[in-house]
Amino acid sequence: MGRLRFGFKFALAGLVTFALLLYLGSLQVYDLHHRVQQLMAQRTAVGLMAHLVEWNKVLIESRRIAITAAPGDESVRQRFRQQAAVVERKLTEIEQAVVQAQPWFDMQEPTRGLRTGWQELQKNVDALPLNADFAQKAFAAHAPEYGRLYAFMRDMGDRSGVSLESDLELFYLGYPLLNNTPSTAGIAVRIAAYSTLNIARGNITPKDKVFYEVTEARLSDTFGTVENMLGQSMKASPALEKRLGQNFATLKSSSKEYLAFVRQHFTNADSISIDQTQAGQAAQATVDAAWALVEQNRLAMDDLLTQHITQASFQRNLMAAALALTALVSVYLYIGMYLGIHQGMVQASESVRAIATGTLGQVPQALTHDEFAELMHDLHQADHALITMIAAVRQNAEGVATASAQIAQGNIDLSVRTEEQASALDRTAASMGLLGKAVQDNTDHAHQANNLAKNASIVAQQGGDVVNQVVETMKGINESSRKISDIIGVIDGIAFQTNILALNAAVEAARAGEQGRGFAVVASEVRSLAGRSAHAAKEIKALINTSVERVEQGTVLVDQAGLTMSEVVESIGHVTALMADINTATSEQNTVVAQVSGAVTQMDQATQQNAALVEEMAAAAASLKGQAQDLVQAVGVFKLGQGSNPPLLRR
């Protein structure tokens, strides 16, 4: 897309939008047109229904002629052939109507079925002998054709869409027309024809009663469907109720009367009590009412379809006209927008080219009030700003050149002074280096003295620890001697008690006489041993007491040595702390001197860099002077128009 020009992009966008609009609108128009076609097909089917009803009537007459023939009456064949010609003519009209309905729906195949069935019916009836079974067999020969006729109606309802209509008003009015109401007349005619056979035969068999019961139920169900669907249609539409109400009421009453008549004279009767004329008159009222309702139903359906067709056609034509008008307006708007945008873009492009070539003050006035007018206004603003800026640049460029020359001269002077300052800083840096070396040596000596003091403190501390251990050991020995003395005292007590016990034992032995003599000897020995033990214990106790006194004296001396050693350790600790303070102060002094030396060195380097920078600034100032002159020449390219300060444009 980036390679396409604006006109092609605009045309492509318009074409896509127009195609989408045309597609969506065409879908709506197609749906409405399709709806018109559906309604036209249903209206055609309703029109074709008139031909089918007429053919049904003449087919009923054909069957009536056949079943009322007397045995041996040759004239019946002539009457049947005459009626067959009428049936043939009506069938031809149906075929022509089917051909005309071909654009809406195809009923060719079912029509050929009607034609084939009718030809077969004629052939079968002509081949029947005029005997007593002629009427019964002729009745049976007509039955398949009636089945094909009603199947034709139902098939036509499906193919034309009447039976599948989504509009309930049309569905409830059209479905009975093609299905139930004609079937009501057909069932009544079938009952009448069958009753004619019974009257001609003169009896009613159980099989006949079953036929009447089944057929009565079919007639009741069929009319019930008609009553339900047409009843809803008439209930929803007062106009339709006014149009169909009388015929519907007539069919309802006549069908009830006819069903009662059939039950009385045939279903529940054991013999025939009426003639064929009475039976035919009773059925004819129901048949006539059914055909009258079919006709009014058909006309009402045709009118309703005409209204729907008119409405749908109007909507279709209105949608088509709106689509065409929308397309024309869209094309007009797209062309107008393209021309307006293209003109604005051309003006903007020419203005930008003029500004690019240096021609200012040539932006034209905008003739519109859209976004491109705002763009042209912005270009006016930009053009004015450029004129003002370039005029100011011209005015200030020479001032810049003069100022740059002055800056260059000042930089030269500054360079000379900076070089002198750098030389002085070099000498200062050398002196600071010597001072730093002396301070560093002093720091090293302080470190060594501090280390020696720390070692002496550690040795004194270790000596103090040893003396403390000796004191503790002497205290332990003293405590042990005291415990030994206590133990000897206990031993002395035990010897004393042993002596007392031995004395008691000797007394008891003396009392015992001869029997205690041996025990007295033992007690005497025990007393002797106890005495020697007590004497030995006294000697040991005296020795231990002497030892305890000497240990206590040693303990006192050791305690005094420990106190002296603690004072020595404390004094050495003070010396060590003083040496640490001296070492810390010396280190801080060394650090400060190093920092001062580094600062002087950095100042020296910065001064040298400043000198180099001043030289570069001098060169840059010279270059700036040349560039300012070039700028004056470059700005001179712009043409500022009538005046250098045009008035500011306002929106």
C-alpha positions in Angstrom: 0.0 0.0 0.0 2.9 2.4 0.7 3.8 2.3 -3.1 0.4 3.3 -4.3 -0.5 6.9 -5.0 -3.3 8.6 -3.0 -5.7 8.7 -5.9 -5.5 5.0 -6.4 -5.8 4.3 -2.7 -8.9 6.5 -2.5 -10.5 4.9 -5.5 -9.7 1.4 -4.1 -11.3 2.3 -0.7 -14.3 3.8 -2.4 -14.7 0.7 -4.7 -14.5 -1.6 -1.7 -17.1 0.4 0.3 -19.3 0.7 -2.7 -19.1 -3.0 -3.5 -19.9 -3.9 0.1 -22.9 -1.5 0.2 -24.1 -2.8 -3.2 -23.7 -6.4 -2.0 -25.6 -5.9 1.3 -28.3 -3.8 -0.5 -28.6 -6.4 -3.2 -29.1 -9.1 -0.6 -32.0 -7.1 0.8 -33.5 -6.5 -2.6 -33.0 -10.1 -3.6 -34.8 -11.3 -0.4 -37.7 -9.0 -1.1 -37.8 -10.0 -4.7 -37.7 -13.7 -3.7 -40.6 -13.0 -1.3 -42.5 -11.5 -4.2 -41.8 -14.6 -6.3 -43.0 -16.8 -3.4 -46.2 -14.9 -3.1 -46.7 -14.9 -6.9 -46.3 -18.7 -6.8 -48.9 -19.0 -4.1 -51.3 -16.8 -6.0 -50.8 -18.9 -9.1 -51.6 -22.0 -7.0 -54.7 -20.4 -5.7 -55.8 -19.6 -9.2 -55.0 -23.1 -10.3 -57.2 -24.3 -7.5 -60.3 -23.1 -9.3 -59.6 -25.4 -12.2 -59.0 -28.3 -9.8 -62.3 -27.7 -8.1 -64.2 -27.6 -11.4 -62.5 -30.8 -12.5 -63.4 -32.4 -9.2 -67.0 -31.5 -9.7 -67.2 -33.0 -13.2 -65.3 -36.0 -12.0 -68.0 -36.4 -9.2 -70.7 -36.2 -11.8 -68.9 -38.8 -13.9 -68.9 -41.2 -10.9 -72.6 -40.4 -10.1 -73.6 -41.4 -13.7 -71.7 -44.6 -13.4 -72.9 -45.8 -10.0 -76.6 -44.9 -10.7 -76.7 -47.0 -13.9 -79.2 -49.8 -13.9 -78.1 -53.3 -14.9 -78.3 -53.7 -18.7 -78.8 -50.0 -19.3 -76.7 -49.3 -22.4 -77.5 -45.6 -22.3 -75.2 -45.2 -19.3 -72.2 -45.6 -21.5 -73.3 -42.8 -23.7 -73.9 -40.5 -20.8 -70.6 -41.5 -19.3 -68.7 -40.7 -22.5 -70.5 -37.3 -22.8 -69.4 -36.5 -19.2 -65.9 -37.8 -20.0 -65.6 -35.2 -22.7 -66.4 -32.6 -20.1 -63.9 -34.1 -17.7 -61.3 -34.2 -20.6 -61.9 -30.5 -21.3 -61.5 -29.5 -17.7 -58.3 -31.6 -17.5 -56.9 -29.8 -20.5 -57.6 -26.5 -18.8 -55.7 -27.8 -15.8 -52.7 -28.8 -18.1 -52.7 -25.3 -19.7 -52.8 -23.6 -16.3 -49.9 -25.8 -15.1 -47.9 -24.8 -18.1 -48.6 -21.1 -17.2 -47.5 -21.8 -13.6 -44.2 -23.3 -14.8 -42.1 -20.2 -14.0 -43.3 -20.4 -10.3 -43.4 -24.2 -9.6 -43.3 -27.4 -11.6 -46.4 -29.6 -11.6 -45.9 -31.3 -15.0 -45.3 -34.7 -13.6 -48.3 -34.8 -11.2 -50.5 -33.5 -14.1 -49.3 -36.3 -16.3 -50.3 -38.6 -13.4 -53.8 -37.2 -13.5 -54.0 -37.6 -17.3 -52.7 -41.2 -17.1 -55.1 -42.0 -14.2 -58.1 -40.6 -16.0 -57.3 -42.5 -19.2 -57.0 -45.7 -17.2 -60.3 -44.9 -15.4 -62.1 -44.5 -18.7 -60.6 -47.7 -20.0 -61.7 -49.7 -16.9 -65.2 -48.3 -16.9 -65.7 -48.9 -20.6 -64.5 -52.5 -20.1 -67.0 -53.2 -17.2 -70.1 -55.3 -18.2 -73.4 -53.7 -17.4 -74.4 -56.2 -14.8 -75.3 -55.9 -11.1 -71.6 -55.3 -10.1 -71.1 -52.4 -12.6 -72.0 -49.6 -10.1 -69.8 -51.1 -7.3 -66.8 -51.6 -9.7 -67.3 -48.2 -11.3 -67.2 -46.7 -7.8 -64.0 -48.5 -7.0 -62.5 -47.5 -10.4 -62.9 -43.8 -9.6 -61.3 -44.0 -6.1 -57.6 -43.9 -7.3 -58.2 -40.8 -9.4 -59.6 -39.0 -6.4 -56.5 -40.0 -4.4 -54.3 -38.6 -7.2 -56.4 -35.4 -7.3 -56.1 -34.7 -3.6 -52.4 -35.7 -3.6 -52.0 -33.2 -6.5 -53.5 -30.5 -4.3 -51.2 -31.3 -1.4 -48.2 -31.5 -3.7 -49.1 -28.1 -5.2 -49.4 -26.6 -1.8 -45.8 -27.8 -0.9 -44.2 -26.8 -4.2 -45.9 -23.4 -4.3 -45.1 -22.7 -0.7 -48.7 -22.4 0.5 -48.3 -25.3 3.0 -44.9 -24.0 4.1 -45.8 -20.4 4.5 -44.2 -18.7 7.5 -46.8 -15.9 7.7 -49.5 -17.4 9.9 -52.3 -15.3 8.4 -51.6 -16.8 4.9 -50.9 -20.2 6.3 -54.1 -20.6 8.2 -56.1 -19.3 5.2 -54.2 -21.2 2.5 -53.6 -24.6 4.0 -57.3 -25.6 4.4 -57.9 -24.3 0.9 -55.6 -26.9 -0.7 -56.1 -29.7 1.8 -59.0 -29.9 4.2 -62.0 -28.0 2.7 -61.9 -29.8 -0.7 -61.4 -33.1 1.3 -64.6 -32.3 3.3 -66.6 -32.1 0.1 -64.9 -35.2 -1.3 -65.6 -37.3 1.8 -69.3 -36.2 1.8 -69.6 -37.1 -1.9 -67.9 -40.4 -1.2 -70.4 -41.2 1.6 -73.3 -40.2 -0.7 -72.0 -42.4 -3.5 -71.5 -45.3 -1.2 -75.0 -44.8 0.2 -76.4 -44.8 -3.3 -74.8 -48.2 -3.8 -76.4 -49.5 -0.6 -79.8 -48.1 -1.6 -79.5 -49.8 -5.1 -78.4 -53.0 -3.4 -81.2 -52.8 -0.8 -79.3 -53.8 2.3 -76.5 -52.7 4.7 -73.8 -55.1 5.6 -71.5 -55.0 8.6 -68.7 -54.1 6.2 -70.8 -51.1 5.0 -71.3 -50.0 8.6 -67.5 -50.1 9.2 -67.0 -47.9 6.1 -69.6 -45.4 7.3 -68.0 -45.3 10.8 -64.5 -44.8 9.4 -65.6 -42.2 6.8 -67.7 -40.3 9.3 -64.6 -40.1 11.6 -62.5 -38.8 8.6 -65.1 -36.2 7.8 -65.3 -35.1 11.4 -61.5 -34.8 11.7 -61.1 -33.1 8.4 -63.8 -30.5 9.2 -62.2 -30.1 12.6 -59.0 -29.0 11.0 -60.9 -26.6 8.8 -62.7 -25.2 11.8 -59.5 -24.8 13.8 -57.4 -23.1 11.1 -60.1 -20.9 9.5 -61.4 -20.1 13.0 -58.1 -18.7 14.0 -57.9 -16.7 10.8 -61.4 -15.2 11.2 -60.7 -14.5 14.9 -57.5 -12.6 13.9 -59.3 -10.7 11.1 -62.8 -9.3 11.5 -62.9 -8.6 7.7 -62.2 -12.2 7.0 -64.7 -13.3 9.5 -67.3 -11.2 7.8 -66.4 -12.6 4.4 -66.2 -16.3 5.3 -68.3 -16.5 8.5 -71.6 -17.3 6.8 -70.2 -20.0 4.5 -68.3 -21.5 7.3 -71.4 -21.6 9.6 -73.4 -23.1 6.7 -70.8 -25.9 6.2 -70.6 -26.5 9.9 -74.3 -26.9 10.4 -74.8 -28.9 7.2 -72.0 -31.3 7.9 -73.3 -32.0 11.4 -76.8 -32.6 9.9 -75.4 -34.9 7.3 -73.4 -36.9 9.8 -76.5 -37.3 11.9 -78.4 -38.3 8.8 -75.8 -41.0 7.9 -75.8 -42.4 11.4 -79.5 -42.6 11.5 -80.1 -44.2 8.1 -77.0 -46.2 7.5 -74.5 -46.5 10.4 -77.0 -47.4 13.0 -79.7 -48.8 10.7 -80.4 -52.4 9.9 -82.3 -51.8 6.7 -82.7 -49.2 4.0 -85.5 -46.7 4.7 -84.8 -43.9 2.2 -84.3 -43.6 -1.6 -81.4 -42.3 -3.6 -83.0 -38.9 -4.1 -83.3 -38.3 -0.3 -79.7 -39.5 0.2 -78.4 -37.3 -2.6 -80.3 -34.2 -1.3 -78.9 -34.8 2.2 -75.3 -34.9 0.9 -75.7 -32.2 -1.6 -76.2 -29.5 1.1 -72.9 -30.3 2.7 -71.1 -30.6 -0.7 -72.5 -27.2 -1.9 -71.6 -25.6 1.4 -68.0 -27.0 1.1 -67.6 -25.8 -2.5 -69.0 -22.4 -1.6 -66.5 -22.1 1.3 -63.7 -23.2 -1.0 -64.5 -20.5 -3.5 -64.8 -17.8 -0.8 -61.6 -19.1 0.8 -59.9 -19.0 -2.6 -61.0 -15.4 -3.3 -60.0 -14.2 0.2 -56.7 -15.9 -0.2 -56.2 -14.3 -3.6 -57.0 -10.8 -2.2 -54.7 -11.3 0.7 -51.9 -12.5 -1.5 -52.5 -9.5 -3.8 -52.1 -7.2 -0.8 -48.9 -9.0 0.3 -47.5 -8.9 -3.2 -48.2 -5.2 -3.5 -46.6 -4.5 -0.2 -43.5 -6.7 -0.9 -43.2 -5.2 -4.4 -43.3 -1.7 -3.0 -40.7 -2.6 -0.4 -38.5 -4.2 -3.0 -38.8 -1.3 -5.4 -38.2 1.2 -2.5 -35.1 -0.7 -1.4 -33.8 -0.8 -5.0 -34.4 2.9 -5.4 -32.8 3.6 -2.1 -29.8 1.5 -3.0 -29.4 3.2 -6.3 -29.8 6.7 -4.7 -27.3 5.7 -2.0 -24.9 4.5 -4.7 -25.2 7.8 -6.7 -24.8 9.9 -3.5 -21.8 7.8 -2.4 -20.1 8.2 -5.8 -20.8 12.0 -5.8 -19.4 12.3 -2.2 -16.4 10.2 -3.0 -15.6 12.3 -6.1 -16.1 15.5 -4.3 -14.0 14.5 -1.3 -11.2 13.2 -3.7 -11.1 16.5 -5.6 -11.1 18.6 -2.4 -8.4 16.5 -0.8 -6.3 16.3 -4.0 -6.5 20.1 -4.4 -5.5 20.7 -0.8 -2.6 18.2 -1.1 -1.4 19.9 -4.3 -1.4 23.3 -2.6 0.4 22.0 0.5 2.9 20.2 -1.7 3.7 23.3 -3.7 4.1 25.4 -0.5 6.4 22.8 1.0 8.5 22.8 -2.2 8.8 26.6 -2.1 9.9 26.5 1.5 12.4 23.8 0.7 14.0 25.9 -2.1 14.3 28.9 0.3 11.4 31.0 -1.1 9.4 32.1 1.9 6.1 34.1 2.2 4.5 32.3 -0.8 2.0 30.0 1.0 -1.5 30.7 -0.6 -4.7 31.3 1.4 -7.0 28.2 1.9 -10.3 28.4 0.1 -12.1 25.7 2.2 -12.8 25.1 5.9 -11.8 21.5 6.4 -8.7 19.8 7.7 -6.6 20.9 4.7 -7.5 24.5 5.5 -6.1 23.9 9.0 -3.0 22.4 7.3 -2.5 25.5 5.1 -2.9 27.7 8.1 -0.3 25.7 9.9 2.0 26.1 6.8 1.4 29.9 7.0 2.4 29.7 10.7 5.5 27.7 9.9 6.4 30.1 7.0 6.1 33.1 9.3 8.1 31.4 12.0 10.9 30.6 9.4 10.9 34.2 8.2 11.2 35.5 11.7 13.8 32.9 12.7 16.0 33.4 9.6 15.9 37.2 10.0 17.0 36.8 13.6 19.7 34.4 12.6 21.0 36.9 10.0 21.1 39.6 12.6 22.8 37.5 15.3 25.3 35.6 13.1 27.8 38.5 12.9 27.5 39.1 16.6 28.4 35.5 17.1 31.5 35.9 14.9 32.7 38.9 16.9 32.0 37.3 20.2 33.9 34.1 19.1 36.9 36.2 18.2 36.9 37.8 21.7 36.6 34.4 23.3 39.6 33.1 21.3 41.8 36.0 22.5 40.6 35.5 26.1 41.4 31.8 25.9 45.0 32.6 24.8 45.5 34.7 27.9 43.9 32.1 30.1 46.2 29.5 28.6 49.4 31.4 29.6 48.2 31.9 33.2 47.2 28.3 33.4 50.6 27.1 32.4 52.2 29.2 35.1 49.8 27.8 37.7 50.7 24.2 36.5 54.4 24.9 37.1 53.8 26.0 40.7 51.7 23.0 41.4 54.4 20.7 40.1 56.8 22.1 42.7 54.2 21.8 45.5 53.6 18.2 44.5 57.3 17.4 44.8 57.5 18.9 48.3 54.4 17.0 49.4 56.0 13.8 48.1 59.0 14.3 50.4 56.8 15.1 53.4 54.7 12.0 52.7 57.9 9.8 52.6 58.9 11.0 56.1 55.5 10.5 57.6 55.4 7.1 56.0 58.7 6.1 57.8 57.3 7.4 61.1 54.2 5.4 60.6 56.2 2.2 60.0 58.2 2.7 63.3 55.0 3.3 65.2 53.6 0.1 63.8 56.7 -1.9 65.0 56.5 -0.4 68.5 52.8 -1.1 68.7 53.4 -4.8 67.7 56.2 -5.1 70.4 53.8 -3.7 73.1 51.1 -6.1 72.0 53.5 -9.0 72.3 54.6 -8.0 75.8 51.0 -7.6 76.8 50.2 -11.1 75.6 53.2 -12.6 77.5 52.2 -10.8 80.7 48.7 -11.9 80.3 49.9 -15.5 79.9 52.0 -15.2 83.1 49.0 -13.9 85.0 46.9 -16.8 83.7 49.6 -19.3 85.0 49.7 -17.6 88.5 45.9 -17.7 88.6 46.1 -21.5 87.8 48.7 -22.0 90.6 46.4 -20.1 93.1 43.5 -22.3 92.1 45.7 -25.4 92.5 46.8 -24.4 96.0 43.3 -23.7 97.0 42.4 -27.2 95.7 45.2 -28.8 97.8 44.2 -26.8 100.9 40.6 -28.0 100.4 41.7 -31.6 99.9 43.9 -31.5 103.1 40.9 -30.2 105.1 38.8 -33.1 103.7 41.5 -35.6 104.7 41.6 -34.2 108.2 37.8 -34.6 108.4 38.1 -38.2 107.2 40.7 -39.0 109.9 38.4 -37.5 112.5 35.7 -39.8 111.3 38.2 -42.8 111.5 39.1 -41.7 115.1 35.4 -41.7 116.0 34.9 -45.1 114.4 37.9 -46.5 116.5 36.4 -45.0 119.7 33.0 -46.5 119.0 34.7 -49.8 118.1 36.5 -49.8 121.5 33.2 -49.1 123.3 31.5 -51.9 121.4 34.4 -54.3 122.2 34.2 -53.3 125.9 30.5 -54.0 125.9 31.1 -57.3 124.2 33.7 -58.2 126.9 31.2 -57.4 129.7 28.6 -59.5 128.0 31.1 -62.3 127.6 32.0 -62.2 131.3 28.4 -62.5 132.1 28.0 -65.5 129.9 30.7 -67.3 131.8 32.4 -70.3 130.3 30.4 -70.0 127.0 31.5 -66.4 126.4 35.2 -66.9 127.0 36.1 -67.2 123.4 34.1 -64.2 122.5 35.8 -62.3 125.3 39.2 -63.1 123.8 38.0 -61.8 120.4 36.6 -58.6 122.0 39.9 -58.0 123.8 41.8 -58.2 120.4 39.3 -55.9 118.9 39.8 -53.3 121.6 43.5 -53.6 121.2 43.2 -53.0 117.4 40.8 -50.1 118.0 43.3 -48.5 120.4 46.2 -48.8 117.9 43.9 -47.4 115.1 43.0 -44.4 117.3 46.6 -43.7 118.1 47.6 -43.9 114.4 44.8 -41.7 113.5 45.9 -39.0 115.9 49.4 -39.1 114.5 48.1 -38.8 110.9 45.8 -35.9 112.0 48.7 -34.0 113.5 50.7 -34.4 110.3 47.8 -33.4 108.2 47.1 -30.3 110.3 50.8 -29.3 109.9 50.5 -29.8 106.1 47.2 -27.8 106.0 48.9 -24.9 107.8 51.8 -24.8 105.4 49.5 -25.1 102.3 47.5 -22.1 103.7 50.7 -20.1 104.0 51.6 -21.1 100.4 48.1 -20.1 99.2 48.5 -16.7 100.8 51.9 -16.2 99.0 50.5 -17.4 95.7 47.5 -15.0 96.1 49.9 -12.1 96.6 51.9 -13.2 93.5 48.7 -13.3 91.5 47.8 -9.7 92.6 51.2 -8.5 91.6 51.0 -10.3 88.2 47.6 -8.7 87.6 49.0 -5.2 88.3 51.9 -6.0 85.8 49.4 -7.1 83.1 47.2 -4.0 83.7 50.3 -1.7 83.4 51.4 -3.4 80.1 47.8 -3.1 78.8 47.9 0.7 79.4 51.2 0.8 77.5 49.7 -1.2 74.7 46.6 1.1 74.5 48.9 4.2 74.4 51.0 2.6 71.6 47.8 1.8 69.7 46.6 5.4 70.0 50.0 6.6 68.8 49.9 4.1 65.9 46.3 5.2 64.9 47.2 8.9 65.0 50.3 8.2 62.9 48.2 6.3 60.4 45.7 9.1 60.2 48.5 11.6 59.7 49.9 9.5 56.9 46.5 9.2 55.3 45.9 13.0 55.5 49.4 13.7 54.0 48.7 11.1 51.3 45.3 12.8 50.6 46.9 16.2 50.4 49.6 14.9 48.1 46.9 13.2 45.9 44.9 16.4 45.9 47.9 18.4 44.8 48.7 15.8 42.1 45.1 16.0 40.9 45.2 19.8 40.9 48.4 19.5 38.9 46.7 17.1 36.4 43.6 19.2 36.3 45.6 22.3 35.6 47.4 20.6 32.8 44.1 19.4 31.4 42.7 22.9 31.8 45.6 24.2 29.8 45.0 21.7 27.1 41.2 22.5 27.2 42.0 26.2 26.9 44.0 25.5 23.8 41.1 23.4 22.4 38.6 26.2 23.3 40.8 28.7 21.5 40.8 26.4 18.4 37.0 25.9 18.8 36.5 29.7 19.1 38.4 30.2 15.9 36.3 27.4 14.2 33.1 29.0 15.6 34.1 32.3 14.0 34.5 30.6 10.6 31.2 28.7 11.1 29.4 31.9 12.0 30.5 33.5 8.8 29.4 30.4 6.9 26.0 30.6 8.7 25.6 34.2 7.5 26.2 33.1 3.9 23.8 30.1 4.3 21.0 32.2 5.7 21.4 34.6 2.8 20.0 31.9 0.5 16.5 32.4 2.0 14.3 35.0 0.3 12.1 36.6 2.9 9.5 38.2 0.6 8.0 41.6 1.0 9.1 42.2 4.6 11.1 40.4 7.2 8.2 40.4 9.7 4.9 39.5 8.0 1.7 39.8 10.1 0.7 36.7 12.0 -2.2 34.9 10.3 -5.3 34.2 12.4 -7.7 31.3 12.1 
